[in-house]
């Protein structure tokens, strides 16, 4: 395993400590072991070398005394000039300098499995590279020409060539991604046509969304989503059918997890994937209740949802997960804004299903309708999508007693008895 020094700045020591612990876990997720954490109390980063000159000398001394350590990771996104200045400050040592953004991008790159996720991550990495292009010593890629006046000049700079190559590749990948997104749009149209509610699982990375989804759908292994106790275990949005106690069927989606200082390039590239939350009728915000920083994680998740355009008006249910890891906590239990459960506990899963019913079907009412035989497709809809209490054939058509939402009541009002 590679070894690194982690460097962080901040004015609040407690917040900085928590952030550095998270950086350690990000490094581990990328097969890098943190052997030393170096802090500096600053309100904002040093524009030259992230930390001050004296702190850079301290870092250099550590590398000199520990020859098996050759990576420096900063806890913030650095500019190209800051990276270059840090490298120069550590010469003649050959130290790889990374920042938090690079680390997260590398993790996403290693986790991406589907074609869509691979393209999304590559776009994000190329956009990061484009923003961090550095003018190299070998500025010129073209000859001065044959001596004629029209050809005289310094030629095209290497950085301009690199920039053009990156922009071309990004354009090509976005074109390819747009073709994939067309299928998402088609799926969305089919979902709207089916009139099924969409429930979206969101939350901080490793909060337990995939475990919760698998235990909610209770399907065979082929339909289960990948779950593992690690950061960003899955990057792909999965949509599954969820059957509720009121005999209703809804669609359940699982989205990529969020994290503090999630690179804006990733938010942009994964915007289509994250739009499952924008379209949701109900957002289930999964929280790792066992994590001491869970309140901060809630804030970060809500800020990210807002940044991608999720309205505050969308119904929300907070699921305080991993209660089995806590002492003296009643579980499952209902609290003001949600429930406390363990995703591994069947009683907690059943309670969550009940709460989903309350959130989505609070306006449901038992109704009697008479459907003419000429419109039997409506009967078929009720059979597949509602909880039917009575169904009888009459001379004029099919008489049905079933539970309908307010939206359904308005739509089928002309058949009401």
VEXZA-463813 format. One line per field, with one value per residue (C-alpha): residue number from 1; x, y, z. Coordinates in steps of 0.2 Angstrom, whole numbers, plus 5000, padded with zeros to 4 digits. Example, Ala and Ser with C-alpha at 12.3 -4.5 7.8 and 13.67 -1.06 7.14 Angstrom:
num = [1_2]
east = [5062_5068]
north = [4978_4995]
up = [5039_5036]
This chain:
num = [1_2_3_4_5_6_7_8_9_10_11_12_13_14_15_16_17_18_19_20_21_22_23_24_25_26_27_28_29_30_31_32_33_34_35_36_37_38_39_40_41_42_43_44_45_46_47_48_49_50_51_52_53_54_55_56_57_58_59_60_61_62_63_64_65_66_67_68_69_70_71_72_73_74_75_76_77_78_79_80_81_82_83_84_85_86_87_88_89_90_91_92_93_94_95_96_97_98_99_100_101_102_103_104_105_106_107_108_109_110_111_112_113_114_115_116_117_118_119_120_121_122_123_124_125_126_127_128_129_130_131_132_133_134_135_136_137_138_139_140_141_142_143_144_145_146_147_148_149_150_151_152_153_154_155_156_157_158_159_160_161_162_163_164_165_166_167_168_169_170_171_172_173_174_175_176_177_178_179_180_181_182_183_184_185_186_187_188_189_190_191_192_193_194_195_196_197_198_199_200_201_202_203_204_205_206_207_208_209_210_211_212_213_214_215_216_217_218_219_220_221_222_223_224_225_226_227_228_229_230_231_232_233_234_235_236_237_238_239_240_241_242_243_244_245_246_247_248_249_250_251_252_253_254_255_256_257_258_259_260_261_262_263_264_265_266_267_268_269_270_271_272_273_274_275_276_277_278_279_280_281_282_283_284_285_286_287_288_289_290_291_292_293_294_295_296_297_298_299_300_301_302_303_304_305_306_307_308_309_310_311_312_313_314_315_316_317_318_319_320_321_322_323_324_325_326_327_328_329_330_331_332_333_334_335_336_337_338_339_340_341_342_343_344_345_346_347_348_349_350_351_352_353_354_355_356_357_358_359_360_361_362_363_364_365_366_367_368_369_370_371_372_373_374_375_376_377_378_379_380_381_382_383_384_385_386_387_388_389_390_391_392_393_394_395_396_397_398_399_400_401_402_403_404_405_406_407_408_409_410_411_412_413_414_415_416_417]
east = [5000_5006_5010_5005_5006_4989_4988_4974_4969_4955_4950_4939_4949_4935_4928_4945_4949_4933_4937_4954_4947_4936_4951_4960_4945_4946_4964_4961_4948_4961_4974_4984_4989_4990_5006_5005_4992_4998_4987_4988_4975_4971_4955_4959_4972_4989_4988_5006_5008_4991_5000_5013_5032_5036_5024_5030_5048_5041_5032_5049_5058_5045_5048_5067_5065_5053_5060_5046_5033_5031_5013_5006_4987_4979_4962_4955_4956_4972_4976_4989_5001_4999_5003_5018_5024_5022_5032_5046_5046_5050_5064_5075_5063_5051_5034_5017_5006_4987_4972_4955_4947_4960_4958_4939_4940_4952_4940_4925_4936_4940_4922_4914_4907_4894_4897_4888_4897_4914_4910_4903_4919_4931_4922_4924_4943_4946_4937_4948_4964_4958_4957_4974_4984_5001_5012_5027_5045_5043_5031_5031_5025_5027_5042_5044_5041_5050_5055_5040_5032_5015_5023_5034_5029_5032_5020_5006_5009_5009_4996_4984_4986_4983_4968_4961_4964_4955_4940_4938_4938_4926_4914_4915_4911_4897_4889_4891_4883_4868_4864_4864_4853_4840_4836_4834_4822_4812_4811_4805_4791_4786_4786_4775_4763_4763_4757_4768_4776_4795_4804_4822_4835_4848_4861_4880_4891_4891_4875_4868_4856_4860_4858_4841_4836_4840_4830_4815_4813_4818_4821_4832_4851_4850_4840_4849_4861_4879_4882_4898_4905_4915_4914_4905_4902_4891_4890_4875_4857_4846_4827_4817_4799_4793_4777_4769_4757_4742_4745_4752_4768_4780_4797_4812_4829_4846_4858_4876_4881_4887_4902_4909_4918_4911_4920_4909_4915_4907_4891_4890_4894_4882_4868_4857_4860_4856_4840_4831_4830_4823_4808_4805_4788_4796_4814_4821_4836_4846_4858_4872_4865_4880_4892_4896_4896_4878_4871_4885_4881_4863_4868_4880_4867_4853_4865_4870_4851_4848_4863_4856_4838_4828_4814_4811_4793_4797_4791_4805_4807_4823_4829_4841_4850_4863_4854_4860_4878_4871_4868_4853_4843_4826_4824_4813_4806_4796_4803_4797_4805_4807_4811_4826_4830_4843_4842_4846_4831_4815_4804_4813_4810_4791_4790_4798_4786_4771_4779_4781_4762_4758_4768_4762_4745_4738_4724_4719_4700_4688_4678_4664_4665_4655_4666_4658_4664_4670_4683_4689_4707_4703_4697_4714_4723_4714_4717_4736_4738_4725_4719_4702_4689_4674_4673_4656_4650_4634_4623_4631_4649_4660_4657_4672_4676_4694_4706_4711_4722_4715_4724_4715_4698_4699_4704_4691_4677_4665_4664_4660_4644]
north = [5000_5017_5030_5048_5064_5072_5091_5101_5119_5127_5139_5127_5113_5101_5102_5101_5085_5077_5082_5075_5058_5058_5062_5047_5036_5043_5039_5021_5019_5023_5010_5024_5024_5040_5040_5058_5071_5089_5103_5122_5135_5146_5155_5153_5144_5151_5156_5151_5134_5130_5131_5144_5143_5137_5123_5117_5116_5105_5094_5093_5088_5074_5067_5068_5057_5045_5040_5027_5040_5050_5056_5073_5075_5091_5092_5105_5108_5116_5127_5122_5135_5129_5111_5117_5128_5114_5102_5115_5118_5099_5098_5088_5075_5067_5069_5066_5080_5077_5086_5080_5082_5071_5058_5058_5057_5042_5033_5036_5031_5014_5011_5015_4999_5004_5013_5028_5029_5027_5041_5052_5050_5053_5069_5075_5070_5079_5095_5095_5092_5106_5118_5113_5114_5121_5130_5119_5125_5117_5131_5128_5113_5121_5126_5145_5142_5144_5162_5170_5185_5176_5161_5170_5169_5159_5145_5137_5135_5117_5122_5128_5111_5102_5112_5109_5090_5090_5100_5089_5074_5081_5086_5068_5060_5072_5068_5049_5053_5062_5047_5036_5050_5048_5031_5039_5051_5037_5028_5044_5045_5027_5030_5046_5036_5022_5035_5026_5036_5038_5036_5041_5036_5049_5052_5054_5040_5024_5029_5012_5016_5001_4989_4998_4996_4978_4974_4984_4976_4959_4952_4938_4941_4946_4961_4967_4982_4981_4984_4986_4995_5007_5025_5026_5008_5011_5025_5019_5024_5008_5008_4994_4990_4992_4983_4992_4986_4995_4984_4999_4997_5012_5014_5015_5023_5023_5037_5040_5045_5063_5069_5085_5096_5084_5090_5101_5092_5076_5085_5092_5075_5065_5078_5067_5052_5063_5070_5054_5065_5080_5070_5060_5061_5056_5058_5046_5054_5040_5045_5035_5039_5030_5043_5057_5069_5064_5082_5089_5075_5080_5098_5093_5081_5095_5108_5096_5092_5111_5113_5101_5109_5098_5108_5110_5106_5088_5077_5070_5056_5055_5037_5037_5021_5009_5010_4993_5000_5012_5009_5015_5019_5013_5005_5005_5021_5036_5053_5070_5071_5052_5035_5027_5010_4997_4993_4975_4973_4967_4977_4993_4989_4986_5002_5011_5004_5010_5028_5028_5024_5038_5050_5046_5040_5051_5057_5040_5037_5022_5025_5016_5017_5009_5007_5003_4987_4998_5006_4990_4996_5007_4991_4983_4999_4997_4979_4981_4998_4999_4990_4983_4978_4974_4970_4964_4963_4973_4975_4993_4988_4983_4990_4992_4998_5003_5015_5030_5045_5062_5063_5047_5053_5068_5058_5045_5056_5053_5035_5038_5032]
up = [5000_4996_5010_5011_5022_5023_5025_5030_5035_5044_5058_5068_5075_5078_5060_5053_5063_5057_5039_5040_5046_5031_5020_5028_5023_5005_5004_5011_4998_4985_4993_5001_5019_5029_5040_5046_5047_5047_5051_5050_5058_5044_5039_5021_5011_5006_4988_4985_4993_5002_5019_5025_5020_5038_5037_5020_5027_5041_5028_5018_5034_5037_5019_5021_5037_5030_5013_5010_5010_4994_4992_4999_4999_5003_5010_4998_4979_4974_4959_4946_4952_4970_4965_4955_4970_4983_4971_4969_4988_4991_4978_4976_4983_4971_4979_4971_4976_4976_4982_4988_4971_4963_4976_4974_4955_4956_4968_4956_4941_4950_4955_4938_4930_4918_4902_4908_4924_4915_4903_4917_4927_4912_4908_4926_4926_4909_4915_4930_4919_4908_4923_4929_4913_4916_4904_4901_4897_4879_4874_4855_4845_4828_4817_4814_4795_4779_4781_4773_4782_4783_4792_4805_4823_4838_4833_4843_4861_4868_4881_4868_4859_4875_4879_4861_4863_4880_4874_4859_4869_4882_4868_4860_4877_4881_4864_4868_4885_4878_4867_4883_4892_4878_4885_4902_4895_4887_4904_4912_4899_4902_4921_4920_4909_4922_4935_4948_4962_4962_4979_4979_4991_4995_5008_5012_5005_5015_5025_5020_5005_4995_5010_5014_4995_4995_5011_5005_4988_4995_4978_4971_4970_4951_4956_4971_4970_4975_4993_5003_5018_5009_5001_4985_4984_4969_4956_4946_4949_4951_4950_4957_4960_4978_4984_4999_5013_5005_4989_4980_4969_4968_4960_4971_4965_4973_4969_4971_4988_4993_5002_5009_4995_4981_4966_4955_4940_4947_4951_4933_4925_4936_4935_4924_4936_4951_4943_4949_4965_4956_4949_4965_4974_4990_4995_5008_5016_5023_5038_5046_5064_5071_5064_5076_5061_5055_5057_5046_5033_5033_5029_5015_5007_5008_5001_4986_4983_4982_4970_4957_4958_4970_4977_4996_4992_4988_5002_5013_5026_5036_5040_5054_5050_5059_5075_5079_5082_5095_5114_5123_5107_5104_5087_5077_5082_5075_5077_5072_5055_5051_5059_5068_5061_5056_5038_5043_5055_5047_5059_5054_5036_5039_5048_5034_5022_5033_5033_5014_5013_5025_5015_4998_5001_5015_5004_4999_5001_4998_4983_4973_4954_4939_4924_4907_4899_4884_4895_4903_4903_4918_4927_4923_4930_4946_4947_4945_4955_4969_4984_4978_4991_4980_4962_4954_4936_4933_4917_4914_4918_4932_4949_4960_4978_4979_4988_4977_4979_4977_4960_4955_4962_4951_4936_4937_4945_4930_4935_4954_4961]
